[in-house]
Amino acid sequence: MRTQQNSFKDSEIHPLNSLDEWEEAVLQRYPDPDSIAKDRSADQYRNYETPERDTVREFYRLNHTYQTYDFVQEKRAAYLQFNKKEMPVWEAFDFLNQLVDDSDPDTDLDQFQHLLQTSEAIRADGHPDWMVLTGLMHDMGKVLCLFGEPQWAVVGDTFPVGCAYSDKIVYPEFFRNNPDFNNPVYQTPTGVYEPGCGLRNVHMSWGHDEYMYQMMKDYLPEQGLYMLRYHSFYAWHREGAYSELLDGHDREMLRWVKLFNPYDLYSKCPVPPDWKQLRSYYEDLVAKYLPATLKF
């Protein structure tokens, strides 16, 4: 087996043209109804000239090769102490905006404005204010890129580690390059977990979903936390995989994850939110649920 140093030799490769490009593949796999896409039909989103992109395949090759059980434990230990940076909430949005995506074909808005569009779509449909806040915060975990993490450890479809890989995960063939693939302990349906243990007891591949859940777990209700933690777990909430690990609570929360996802994927439009009109509402909302500063 290669040493860890050598095994991450190509982790510096940036296979995607943008952090959000992996969502293009999601939209191609799971086109959604037009109920949230107000200004154009859902099939107009992510309208690249080339429908199949080698960059996405390369992204998932890296992701599936290096997202091992041990890697996840290392990242949890490194980041879940939240000792990298402390900022007021609104300064954190400015920090996130360093990830402005110049190649996204759907919008030239910065990250904060995309989050506002998501939260405003949720608010317009009359959902609870904690869900509006969930929409506002759901991509904040992408700041991991600003701490030096490669793309494949920040975005992408998530999946459990420490058990067999479902063939419902995108590009499952790339798991053959993962060292865990040859570990028989990890290659049973439940692996290191007990049957029916519940997703809360399962380690997911590392990325912005888990990171943001851990940051917000003391501030949002359970439904919102499931939205944050599992909105990229498409093998579960779109394909029905990993039923062996689920408990009754997961099945109850599934409908909330399904409710949230379209707002994330289909709320983009070219008209920026009017922050002058929205500022008072969101300042009050953030103050209602979150502390004055966030630890990253």
C-alpha positions in Angstrom: 0.0 0.0 0.0 1.3 3.5 -0.8 2.1 5.8 2.0 -0.4 8.5 2.9 1.9 11.2 1.6 2.2 9.5 -1.8 -1.4 8.5 -2.0 -2.4 12.2 -1.9 0.0 13.1 -4.6 -2.7 14.1 -7.0 -5.0 15.6 -4.4 -3.8 19.0 -5.5 -5.5 18.5 -8.9 -8.5 20.8 -9.4 -10.7 18.6 -11.6 -13.7 20.9 -11.6 -13.8 24.3 -13.2 -15.8 25.4 -10.1 -16.8 24.1 -6.7 -20.4 23.9 -7.9 -19.8 22.0 -11.1 -20.6 18.7 -9.4 -24.2 20.0 -9.0 -24.5 20.0 -12.8 -24.2 16.2 -12.7 -26.8 16.0 -10.0 -29.2 18.1 -12.1 -28.7 15.9 -15.1 -29.3 12.7 -13.0 -32.3 14.1 -11.1 -34.2 16.7 -13.1 -36.8 18.3 -10.9 -40.2 19.8 -11.5 -40.4 23.5 -12.3 -42.3 24.5 -9.1 -39.2 26.3 -7.6 -37.5 27.3 -10.9 -39.6 30.4 -11.3 -37.9 32.2 -14.3 -37.1 29.2 -16.5 -37.7 25.5 -16.8 -35.6 23.1 -14.8 -34.0 21.7 -17.9 -32.5 25.1 -18.7 -30.3 25.0 -15.6 -26.6 24.0 -15.9 -26.8 24.5 -19.6 -23.3 23.6 -20.6 -22.5 22.9 -24.2 -20.9 19.6 -23.3 -23.3 17.4 -21.2 -20.7 14.9 -20.1 -17.7 16.5 -18.6 -14.4 14.8 -17.9 -13.8 17.1 -15.0 -16.7 15.6 -13.1 -15.4 12.1 -13.7 -12.0 13.1 -12.5 -13.5 14.8 -9.5 -15.2 11.6 -8.5 -12.2 9.5 -9.2 -10.3 11.5 -6.6 -13.2 11.6 -4.2 -13.9 7.8 -4.4 -10.2 7.0 -4.2 -9.2 9.0 -1.2 -12.4 9.2 1.0 -11.5 6.3 3.2 -12.7 5.6 6.7 -9.4 6.7 8.2 -9.4 9.9 6.1 -12.8 10.8 7.5 -11.5 10.3 11.1 -8.5 12.5 10.4 -10.6 15.3 9.0 -13.1 15.1 11.9 -10.2 15.4 14.3 -8.7 18.3 12.4 -11.8 20.4 11.8 -14.4 19.6 14.4 -12.5 21.4 17.1 -13.5 24.6 15.3 -10.3 26.3 16.2 -9.2 27.7 12.8 -11.0 31.0 12.8 -13.7 32.9 14.7 -15.8 35.6 13.0 -19.0 37.5 13.3 -21.7 35.8 11.3 -21.8 38.5 8.6 -18.0 38.6 8.3 -18.2 34.9 7.7 -20.3 35.5 4.6 -17.7 38.0 3.3 -15.1 35.3 3.9 -17.2 32.8 2.0 -17.5 35.2 -0.9 -13.8 34.7 -1.7 -15.2 31.6 -3.5 -17.0 33.6 -6.2 -17.7 31.2 -9.0 -16.8 32.7 -12.4 -17.6 29.6 -14.4 -21.1 28.8 -13.1 -23.5 29.1 -16.2 -26.5 29.7 -14.0 -25.5 32.8 -12.2 -22.7 35.3 -11.8 -23.8 36.1 -8.2 -21.4 35.5 -5.3 -21.9 32.7 -2.8 -23.8 34.9 -0.3 -26.3 35.9 -2.9 -26.9 32.3 -3.9 -27.6 31.5 -0.3 -30.0 34.4 -0.2 -31.8 33.1 -3.3 -32.1 29.7 -1.6 -33.5 31.1 1.6 -35.8 33.5 -0.1 -37.3 30.7 -2.2 -37.9 28.8 1.0 -39.4 31.9 2.7 -41.7 32.6 -0.3 -43.2 29.2 0.0 -44.2 29.9 3.7 -41.8 27.4 5.4 -40.7 28.0 9.0 -38.0 30.6 9.7 -35.6 27.9 10.9 -35.8 26.4 7.4 -35.1 29.8 5.9 -32.0 30.0 8.0 -31.0 26.5 7.0 -31.1 27.7 3.4 -29.0 30.7 4.2 -26.3 28.6 6.0 -26.3 25.4 4.0 -23.2 26.1 1.9 -21.2 28.0 4.5 -19.1 24.8 4.9 -17.4 25.4 1.6 -15.0 27.7 3.5 -13.1 24.4 3.9 -11.6 25.2 0.5 -10.2 28.4 2.0 -8.4 26.3 4.7 -6.6 24.4 1.9 -8.9 21.4 1.4 -9.1 20.0 -2.1 -12.4 20.1 -3.9 -13.1 16.3 -3.5 -13.0 16.8 0.3 -15.5 19.7 0.2 -18.3 19.0 -2.3 -19.7 16.0 -4.1 -22.3 13.3 -3.4 -21.7 12.0 0.1 -21.8 8.3 1.2 -21.1 6.2 4.3 -17.6 5.0 4.9 -16.8 1.9 6.9 -19.3 -0.3 5.0 -19.9 -1.6 1.5 -20.3 1.0 -1.3 -23.7 1.1 -2.9 -23.9 0.8 -6.7 -26.3 3.7 -6.5 -23.5 6.1 -5.8 -22.4 8.1 -8.8 -19.4 6.5 -10.6 -19.2 3.4 -8.2 -16.4 1.9 -10.4 -13.9 4.3 -8.9 -14.2 2.8 -5.5 -12.0 -0.1 -6.7 -9.1 2.4 -6.2 -10.0 3.0 -2.6 -7.9 1.0 0.0 -11.1 0.3 2.0 -12.4 -1.7 -1.0 -10.0 -4.5 -0.2 -10.8 -4.5 3.5 -13.4 -7.2 4.2 -14.4 -5.6 7.4 -15.7 -2.6 5.5 -17.3 -4.5 2.6 -20.5 -5.9 4.2 -23.8 -4.0 4.0 -23.4 -2.7 7.5 -19.6 -2.9 7.9 -18.4 -1.5 11.2 -21.9 -0.5 12.2 -24.9 -2.3 13.8 -27.9 -3.0 11.6 -30.5 -0.3 12.1 -28.1 1.8 14.1 -29.3 5.1 12.5 -27.4 7.5 10.3 -26.4 9.6 13.3 -24.1 6.7 14.2 -22.6 6.4 10.7 -19.6 8.3 9.5 -20.2 10.0 6.2 -17.6 10.9 3.6 -16.0 14.2 4.6 -17.2 17.5 3.1 -19.2 20.7 3.7 -22.4 18.9 4.7 -21.0 17.2 7.8 -18.8 20.2 8.7 -21.8 22.6 8.6 -24.0 20.2 10.5 -21.5 20.0 13.3 -21.2 23.8 13.4 -25.0 24.3 13.6 -26.0 21.3 15.7 -26.7 23.4 18.8 -28.7 26.0 17.0 -31.2 24.5 14.6 -34.1 22.0 15.1 -33.5 18.4 14.1 -35.3 18.8 10.7 -32.9 21.5 9.7 -29.9 19.6 10.9 -30.9 16.6 8.7 -31.2 19.0 5.7 -27.6 20.2 6.4 -26.1 16.9 7.1 -27.6 14.7 4.3 -28.6 17.0 1.4 -25.8 15.6 -0.7 -26.5 12.0 0.3 -28.3 11.2 -2.9 -27.8 7.5 -2.7 -30.1 7.6 0.3 -32.7 10.3 -0.3 -33.0 9.8 -4.1 -32.1 6.2 -4.6 -33.2 4.5 -1.4 -29.9 2.8 -0.7 -28.4 2.0 2.7 -31.7 0.8 4.2 -29.8 -1.6 6.5 -28.3 1.3 8.4 -31.5 3.3 8.9 -33.7 3.6 11.9 -37.2 5.0 12.3 -36.0 8.5 13.0 -34.1 8.5 9.7 -37.2 7.5 7.8 -39.2 10.2 9.6 -36.6 12.9 8.7 -36.3 11.8 5.1 -39.2 13.9 4.0 -37.5 17.0 5.3 -34.3 16.3 3.3 -36.4 15.8 0.2 -38.3 19.0 0.8 -35.0 21.0 1.1 -33.1 19.8 -1.9 -35.0 21.5 -4.7 -34.6 24.9 -3.1 -30.8 24.5 -3.2 -30.7 23.2 -6.8 -33.3 25.2 -8.5 -33.5 28.6 -6.8 -30.8 30.3 -8.9 -31.9 33.1 -11.2 -30.0 36.0 -12.7 -31.8 38.7 -10.6 -29.8 39.4 -7.4 -31.8 39.6 -4.2 -32.4 43.1 -2.9 -30.2 43.1 0.2 -31.3 46.6 1.3 -34.8 45.4 1.6 -33.9 42.0 3.1 -31.2 43.0 5.5 -33.4 43.8 8.5 -35.3 40.5 8.2 -32.1 38.4 8.0 -30.3 40.2 10.7 -33.2 39.5 13.1 -33.4 35.9 11.9 -29.7 35.2 12.5 -29.8 36.9 15.9 -32.8 34.8 16.9 -31.0 31.5 16.3 -27.2 32.0 16.2 -24.5 33.5 18.4 -22.9 36.7 17.4 -19.7 34.9 16.2 -19.1 31.5 14.6 -16.1 29.3 15.2 -14.6 27.6 12.1 
